[in-house]
Amino acid sequence: MRRPIFSSVFLFIVCLLFNLSGELYAQRIFDAQGRSIGRVEADRYFDAQGRMIGRVDGSRIFDAQGRNIGRFESNRITDASGRQIGRVDGDRLFDAQGRQIGRVQGDRIFDGSGRSKGRADGLTREQIVLFFYFFE
């Protein structure tokens, strides 16, 4: 089954846009039904089962195995090859073709149709975007 790259990118923008503060407590991510789907601890992202699914180091994004899978710089998200796969403009999120694929409003994230994708507890807007871009 093929995973859409924009949903992966969507998650990771959240983390990169706003640099993590290094707080010691876990910050949680919930889906639209209110189920916990993951958490952020410092620069590491975990799924609901507690497995690390990725991390952020400056502008670089890594998967759970430590492979560099992309970067976030100047509101652009690129894959490991340097191809643009998304961008952020204010609260709006776009794919590589320039189509709006979502937006962040407060602690909530919405898809391109305006349906709620989930919410965050104690995360910045950037952390929310990155989580949904790369780890959904």
C-alpha positions in Angstrom: 0.0 0.0 0.0 1.4 3.4 -1.0 1.6 6.1 1.6 0.9 9.6 0.3 4.0 11.7 0.6 2.1 14.8 1.5 0.6 13.3 4.6 4.1 12.3 5.7 5.4 15.7 5.0 2.4 17.3 6.7 3.5 15.8 10.0 7.1 16.8 9.9 6.4 20.5 9.1 4.9 21.0 12.5 8.2 20.0 14.3 10.5 21.9 12.1 8.5 25.1 11.8 8.7 25.7 15.5 11.8 24.4 17.1 11.2 22.1 20.0 11.8 23.7 23.4 13.4 20.6 25.0 10.7 20.2 27.7 10.9 17.0 29.6 7.3 16.0 29.6 5.5 14.3 26.7 3.3 16.3 24.5 0.4 14.3 22.9 -1.2 14.2 19.5 -4.8 13.0 19.0 -6.7 12.0 16.0 -10.1 13.5 15.1 -11.9 10.9 17.3 -9.8 11.9 20.3 -7.6 8.8 20.4 -3.9 9.3 21.2 -1.8 8.6 18.1 1.6 9.8 19.4 3.7 12.1 21.5 6.7 14.4 21.2 9.5 14.3 23.7 12.3 16.8 23.1 13.3 16.2 19.5 11.9 12.6 19.2 8.5 11.5 17.9 6.7 8.4 19.2 3.6 6.5 17.9 0.8 5.4 20.2 2.6 2.2 21.0 5.7 4.1 22.3 7.9 3.3 19.3 10.1 6.1 18.1 9.0 7.0 14.5 11.4 9.8 13.9 13.3 12.8 15.1 14.3 16.4 14.2 17.8 17.8 14.4 17.9 21.4 13.5 16.4 21.6 10.0 17.0 17.9 9.2 14.4 15.2 9.6 15.3 11.6 10.3 13.2 8.4 10.4 13.3 5.8 13.2 16.3 4.1 11.7 18.3 7.4 11.6 18.1 7.9 7.9 17.9 11.5 6.7 14.5 11.7 5.0 14.2 15.4 4.5 14.7 19.0 5.6 12.6 22.0 6.5 14.0 25.4 5.6 12.4 28.8 4.8 8.9 27.2 5.0 9.9 24.6 2.3 9.9 20.9 3.0 12.2 18.8 0.8 12.8 15.1 0.7 16.3 13.6 1.1 17.0 14.2 -2.6 16.3 17.9 -2.3 13.0 17.8 -4.2 10.3 20.1 -2.7 7.4 18.0 -1.3 5.5 20.8 0.5 5.5 24.2 1.9 3.9 26.3 4.6 2.4 29.7 4.1 1.1 31.1 7.4 -1.4 28.6 8.7 -1.9 26.9 5.3 -0.1 23.8 4.1 0.6 23.0 0.5 1.9 20.0 -1.5 4.6 20.1 -4.1 2.1 21.0 -6.8 0.9 24.0 -4.9 -2.5 22.5 -3.8 -3.6 23.4 -0.3 -3.7 20.1 1.6 -4.5 21.4 5.1 -4.3 24.2 7.7 -3.5 24.6 11.3 -5.8 26.6 13.5 -4.8 26.8 17.2 -4.1 23.3 18.4 -6.2 21.7 15.6 -5.2 20.5 12.2 -7.6 20.3 9.2 -7.3 18.6 5.8 -7.8 20.3 2.5 -11.6 19.8 2.7 -11.8 21.4 6.1 -12.3 18.2 8.0 -10.6 17.9 11.4 -7.6 15.6 11.3 -6.8 15.9 15.0 -5.5 18.1 17.8 -2.4 18.5 19.9 -2.0 18.9 23.7 0.9 21.2 24.5 2.5 21.4 21.1 3.4 24.4 19.0 1.8 24.9 15.5 5.0 23.7 13.9 5.3 20.6 15.9 1.7 19.7 15.0 2.4 20.2 11.3 5.5 18.1 11.3 3.8 15.3 13.2 1.0 15.1 10.6 3.3 15.6 7.6 5.7 12.8 8.3 4.2 10.4 10.9 0.5 10.1 10.3 
